[in-house]
Amino acid sequence: MMPKVFITRAIPENGIELLREHFQVEVWDSEHEIPREVLLQKVREVDALVTMLSERIDKEIFDAAPKLRIVANYAVGYDNIDVEEATRRGIYVTNTPDVLTDATADFAWTLLLATARRLIEADRFTRSGEWKREGIAWHPLMLLGYDVYGKTIGIVGFGRIGQAVAKRARGFGMRILYYSRGRKPEVEKELGAEFRPLDELLRESDFVVLAVPLTKETYRMIGERELKLMRKTAILVNIARGKVVDTEALVKALKEGWIAGAGLDVYEEEPYYNEELFSFDNVVLAPHIGSATYGAREGMAELVARNLIAFKNGEVPPTLVNKEVVKVRKPGFE
């Protein structure tokens, strides 16, 4: 009999088709998040679970799912999963790195350029008819933004996505600074990047891009103190996790002019609404769509399927997060 997999949100059909060849597949097909009580019911008989960032996968879920052997997260980050508890129980956890790297790095640049050049304000000015009403075809001081080419970019977190952001910065002739837990001499040489402690990076950068995973160490790593270190002409871009930034401190920074603007794709709670934050013209906002391209999302769906199929075949999944779990239980549903 085929093992059962439950998918907590509809993913691209290519991944579902692959899974149907090997699993009994059930998909929660509502656009809204699955209610917690429903998820607790659904996991009772499943062997495998495909989850989104919005689902908290913890001891309560594991207790409700005695047959569960693998959780495949449809994301590169996995801060929504209690990985330590999963490992203790011999439950494998996988994610979807690489396939969304370029899409997310592209989107970091979308936010950076849109904020620097006031694109959303310009669109609103044109679309609303205000440009026509004012009757000024062109003015030397209209909607002035900030130069990007030749400036300094500081990238906080220098993994796959951080490095992809840096590669794009080379095309803009930028000086590239980075901060990460450890130095990466080979990557420094390849990309012409310079390591800086976080405080120095914040002081020196015209653009600060956050690309770190959410951990105990990175939780609210950008707060009032850090924002005050940034230049008044600097722009903050967050494609990491919302909880990496203290939102109240960011609102204060924007209100009091400590920084020039921000481009945000992630928030402390999602979906999110903050009347004060959302009132600033110098902030560009997106609803967590960094990886939202057809190619990236289909690649994620395929990788989720490949991880589950490998596990079913008794193989270590290609993007296993908790590698030490193999000491607790061999891969496979038997």
Secondary structure, DSSP 8 states (H G I E B T S, - for coil): ---EEEESS---HHHHHHHHTTSEEEE---SS---HHHHHHHGGG-SEEEE-TTS-BSHHHHHH-TT--EEEESSS--TTB-HHHHHHTT-EEE---STTHHHHHHHHHHHHHHHHTTHHHHHHHHHTTHHHHHT-S--TTTT-----TT-EEEEE--SHHHHHHHHHHHHTT-EEEEE-SS--HHHHHHHTEEE--HHHHHHH-SEEEE-----TTTTT-B-HHHHHHS-TT-EEEE-S-GGGB-HHHHHHHHHHTSSSEEEES--SSSS---TTGGG-TTEEE-SS-TT-SHHHHHHHHHHHHHHHHHHHTT---TTBS-GGGGGTS-SS--
